[in-house]
Amino acid sequence: MMTSFFDQFASPSYLGIPLIAIAIALPWTLFPSPSSRWINNRMITLQSWFINRFTNQLLLPLNSEGHKWALLFASLMVFLVSVNLLGLLPYTFTPTTQLSLNMGLAVPLWLATVIIGLRNQPTAALGHLLPEGTPVPLIPVLIIIETISLFIRPLALGVRLTANLTAGHLLIQLIATAVFVLMPLLPVVAILTATVLFLLTLLEVAVAMIQAYVFVLLLSLYLQENV
C-alpha cells in the first residue's frame, strides 16, 4: 500500500537496479516494423499515415535545412506519445513525470538549434536578442531580458511536460481514492464520482498526446528561428 500520493512518481527498482531504462525502452517494442511487402496490415498502414501527417504538418513552415530533422522529430513524437499513454495504465510507471528525463531531452535539442543558428547565420541569431528600433537606454536591459528568456526555453519545455502529466496522475489518483472510500458509504455519489473519473481519464489521454505534440512543436519553432 502506498504511503503517499507521490510514491507513484518514484523511479521503480528491483534489487537496487533502477528499472526506468526498461520503462523507456518498452514502448519501442510495441510498434510494428514495416515489411518489404507492397501490402501491409492495418496497423502498419495507420502508423505510417499518422507519422506522415504529423511530419508534413510539423515541417510545413521549415525550409529544406529544417527537413533534416524530420526523422528526429517523428521518433521523439512517437516516443513521447507512447510513454505518456502507457503511463495511464494501472501498475505502470511514467518516465516523463521525471523532470530529469524531460530536461535531458529538452536541453540537448534546444542547444542544437541554438548552435545551428550561431553557425549558419550568427548575425540573425544574435539579432534576436535585440528587437529592431529599441531605444538606446533600453538596449542593455533588453539584451539581458532576451538572454534570460532564451535560456529559460529548455526549462519551460521540461517543466511543462512534467507538470501537466504529474497533475493529471495526481488528480486521477485522488478521485479514484474518493470513489473507493465513498462506495460503501454513499453508492450514488460514488457512481457519479466514478463517471467523473472516467471522463477525466479520457481527458488525460488527450493531454498525454497534446503535450507530446506541444513539446515537439516548440522544438520545431526554435529550429525555425535558426535555419
SVG drawing of the C-alpha trace seen along z (x, -y; Angstrom):
<svg xmlns="http://www.w3.org/2000/svg" viewBox="-27 -56 56 65">
<polyline fill="none" stroke="black" stroke-width="0.4" points="0.0,0.0 1.4,-3.4 2.0,-5.8 1.9,-8.9 0.3,-10.1 3.7,-11.0 5.1,-7.5 3.8,-6.7 6.4,-9.1 9.3,-7.4 11.6,-5.6 11.0,-1.8 13.9,0.5 14.4,4.2 17.2,5.5 18.7,2.0 18.7,1.8 16.6,-1.1 14.0,0.1 13.5,-3.3 15.6,-2.1 13.1,0.8 10.2,-1.7 11.8,-3.9 12.7,-1.0 9.4,0.9 7.3,-1.3 9.5,-0.7 8.7,3.0 5.0,2.2 5.4,0.6 5.4,3.0 8.3,2.6 7.3,2.0 8.0,5.0 9.2,5.1 5.8,6.3 3.7,4.0 0.6,4.5 0.8,4.1 -1.6,4.7 -3.9,2.1 -1.7,1.3 1.3,0.5 -0.8,-1.5 -2.3,-3.5 1.1,-4.1 2.6,-5.2 -0.3,-7.6 0.0,-9.1 3.7,-9.7 3.4,-11.1 0.6,-13.5 2.4,-14.7 5.7,-15.2 4.1,-17.1 2.2,-19.4 5.3,-20.0 7.8,-20.7 5.5,-22.8 6.9,-26.2 10.5,-25.0 12.9,-25.2 14.9,-22.4 17.6,-22.6 15.0,-22.0 13.7,-19.0 16.8,-17.1 15.2,-17.0 12.1,-15.1 13.3,-11.6 14.3,-13.0 11.1,-14.9 8.9,-11.9 10.8,-9.5 10.6,-11.9 6.8,-12.3 6.2,-8.6 8.3,-8.0 6.6,-10.7 3.1,-9.7 3.7,-6.0 5.4,-6.6 2.7,-9.1 -0.2,-6.8 1.4,-3.7 1.8,-5.6 -2.0,-5.8 -2.3,-2.0 -2.5,-0.6 0.7,0.6 2.9,-1.2 5.5,-4.0 5.6,-7.1 9.2,-8.2 8.1,-11.6 6.9,-12.6 10.6,-12.8 12.0,-16.3 15.5,-14.9 14.4,-12.9 12.4,-15.7 15.3,-18.1 17.7,-15.5 15.5,-15.6 14.9,-19.4 18.4,-20.8 20.4,-19.0 17.8,-19.5 17.4,-23.2 21.1,-23.7 21.4,-22.0 19.0,-24.6 21.0,-27.4 24.3,-26.1 22.9,-25.6 21.7,-29.3 25.1,-30.6 26.9,-28.5 24.7,-29.2 23.5,-32.8 25.3,-34.3 24.1,-37.9 20.4,-36.9 20.8,-34.6 22.3,-37.3 19.9,-39.9 17.0,-38.1 18.5,-39.4 17.8,-43.0 14.5,-43.9 14.7,-46.4 14.0,-50.1 14.9,-49.7 15.7,-53.0 19.4,-53.3 18.9,-53.5 16.9,-50.2 19.4,-48.2 21.4,-46.7 18.2,-45.8 16.5,-44.2 19.7,-42.2 19.7,-40.8 15.9,-40.0 16.1,-38.3 19.1,-36.3 17.3,-35.1 14.2,-34.2 16.5,-32.3 18.0,-30.1 14.6,-29.6 13.2,-27.8 14.6,-24.3 13.4,-24.7 9.9,-25.6 9.9,-22.6 10.8,-20.2 8.7,-21.7 5.6,-22.0 5.6,-18.3 6.4,-17.2 3.8,-19.5 0.9,-18.5 1.5,-14.8 2.1,-14.9 -1.0,-17.0 -3.2,-14.6 -1.9,-11.5 -2.4,-13.0 -5.9,-14.1 -6.8,-10.6 -5.5,-9.0 -7.3,-11.5 -10.7,-10.9 -10.1,-7.1 -9.4,-7.2 -12.6,-9.1 -14.6,-6.5 -13.0,-3.7 -13.9,-5.4 -17.4,-6.5 -18.6,-3.2 -19.6,-1.6 -21.0,-4.8 -22.7,-6.7 -23.0,-4.4 -24.9,-7.0 -22.2,-9.7 -19.5,-7.1 -21.0,-6.2 -21.2,-9.9 -17.6,-10.3 -16.6,-7.3 -18.3,-8.9 -16.1,-12.0 -13.1,-9.7 -13.9,-8.1 -14.2,-11.5 -11.0,-12.7 -9.2,-9.6 -10.3,-10.4 -9.1,-14.0 -5.7,-12.7 -5.4,-10.6 -5.9,-13.7 -3.5,-15.6 -0.8,-12.9 -0.9,-13.3 -1.3,-17.0 1.7,-17.6 3.9,-15.3 2.9,-17.3 3.5,-20.7 6.9,-19.5 8.0,-18.7 6.2,-21.7 8.0,-24.1 11.3,-22.5 10.4,-22.9 9.6,-26.6 13.0,-27.1 14.6,-25.4 12.6,-27.6 14.3,-30.7 17.7,-29.3 17.6,-27.8"/>
</svg>
